[in-house]
Amino acid sequence: MFTKVTIEKAINMEDKIFIDVRSPSEFAKGSIPGAINIPILDDDERIDVGTTYTNKSPEEAKTKGIEYASPKLSSIYDRISMLAKKYKNIILFCWRGGLRSDILSSFLGALGVNIYQLEGGYKKYRRYVIEYFEENRFKHKFIVLHGYTGVGKTEILIQLKTLGIPILNLEHLARNSGSVFGKIAYQNEKPVTQKTFEALLFETLRLSNNKYIVVESEGRRLGEVSLPKNLWNAIVEGKHILIGTNMETRIKRLVNDYVIKISDCNTLLEDAVVHLKEKIGTKKINQLVSWIEEREYSKVAEDLITNYYDPLYKNSVDKYNYIININYVNIKEAIDMIAEFYYELEYKSV
């Protein structure tokens, strides 16, 4: 048998797996984080059923949908039965808790598989996420790390996480670091949609019981996605820390992140550099491309830091009042100072 379950109850269940039974293209546009896609209808079948519903009748559309779904039920049953051995709670959903999840939930329930059907489907989940940010349901405050390109803000975040300090890694969630070079580090990742980005933000925040979360300073827009307005405002109103280090360290970090760690880096770097043509001119572009071809990556990094990135971000860095100003030689110094500041705030907030 199957039981309907609310969004609130479903997301707080332990040992669960969400199964999105919508078509692959619907799933790709956004789903519940961690959900797996087991579609009842493929994209063409969904269009055909929808067209039948509009041009003929709901009854004919239902019949057509059942005809498409029937041959797949055996394999779907096998897959979900296997998942039921791994997870205590199986939660199915479609777009709005309608025909597709009804059919599958009823079928599986009749065969003895314990199933939950998500009330309102993905549509209601999406509305729940939107309202979470619009109504300021998140209660976190933020410690915000600032600094010019190459000072290691993301590296510091990652190290803080290993210490058990909660972080919000916006670049990782967006799969983009927000600059013309932002996609290079995530070249093998699928693009993140706005719906997926907001769902990932929601999941990160709702699972944190800490009052303070450490986050890297970013523009509201990261690549193709944007931070919800109220979350962005909360970050701007946070406690700000400025991080700095010497030029040599910054250059080495950029070369490591965008050259050593990246395969076929020359092509990717040249493509990114060309996007700066209107801002730094053809002559400078030609020089940078020449250095890339000659594998003079340190020269590229230093030139971009000095003549492009530092001037570009100066105003955004200067506009904040900083509680702590860290200028480190060894990055562990910065990590230790930020960790100490975090523990002091979190302890006082208890």
ABEGO torsion letter per residue (X at the ends): XBBBBBAAAAAABBGBBBBBABBAAAAAAEBBBGBBBBBABBAAAAAAAAAAAAABBAAAAAAAAAAAAAAAAAAAAAAAAAAAAABABBBBBBAAGBAAAAAAAAAAAAAGBBBBBBBGEAAAAAAAAAAAAAAGABABBBBBBBEBBGAGAAAAAAAAAAAGBBBBBAAAAAGBAGBAAAAAAAAABBBBBAAAAAAAAAAAAAABABABBBBBBBBABBEABBBBAAAAAAAAABBBBBBBBBAAAAAAAAAAAAAAABBGAAAAAAAAAAAAAAAAEAAAAAAAAAAAAAGBAAAAAAAAAAAAAAAAAAAAAAABBBABBBBBABAAAAAAAAAAAAAAAAAAAX
